[in-house]
Amino acid sequence: MQQNREACTKQHYEVTHADLPLSCPMEGMRLWDAHPRVYLPIEETGKAMCPYCSAEFTLKNE
């Protein structure tokens, strides 16, 4: 993941198993202008939605 990427700006993110455990904002995103970090359970269904910014996450098969 690219460091200091703006947080909470996209509505959909594709993530891989390397991004787990999944949090929003994700590792490497700047935090000063983001909502509090929340961990999202994506392992069982392959999809998750952030309760703060409504960003959707999809777990890609590698």
C-alpha positions in Angstrom: 0.0 0.0 0.0 1.3 3.5 -0.9 2.2 5.5 2.2 0.4 8.7 3.1 -2.4 8.0 0.8 -5.5 10.1 1.6 -7.9 8.2 3.8 -11.7 7.7 3.4 -11.9 9.2 -0.1 -12.9 6.2 -2.3 -16.1 4.3 -2.0 -14.7 0.9 -3.0 -11.4 -0.8 -2.2 -10.2 -4.2 -3.4 -8.0 -5.8 -0.8 -6.0 -9.0 -0.6 -5.0 -11.4 2.2 -1.8 -9.3 2.6 -4.0 -6.4 3.8 -5.5 -8.4 6.7 -6.5 -7.7 9.4 -8.5 -5.1 7.5 -9.0 -1.7 9.0 -10.5 1.6 7.7 -8.5 3.7 7.3 -6.1 1.1 6.0 -2.4 0.9 6.9 -0.4 3.5 5.1 -3.2 6.0 4.9 -2.7 9.3 6.7 -4.8 9.5 9.8 -4.9 13.1 10.7 -8.0 13.8 8.5 -9.7 10.5 8.8 -12.3 8.9 11.1 -11.1 6.7 14.0 -9.6 3.4 12.9 -12.1 0.5 12.9 -11.3 -3.1 12.2 -13.6 -4.8 9.7 -14.5 -8.6 9.6 -14.1 -9.5 5.9 -12.7 -13.0 6.1 -16.0 -14.9 6.2 -18.0 -13.2 3.5 -15.3 -11.5 1.4 -17.1 -8.1 1.8 -17.2 -5.5 4.4 -18.5 -1.9 4.8 -17.0 0.8 7.1 -19.6 2.1 9.6 -18.0 5.5 9.5 -17.5 6.4 5.9 -19.5 3.7 4.1 -16.5 2.6 2.1 -17.0 -0.9 0.7 -14.2 -3.5 0.7 -14.0 -6.7 -1.4 -11.4 -9.4 -0.6 -9.8 -10.5 -3.9 -8.7 -14.1 -4.4 -4.9 -14.0 -5.0 
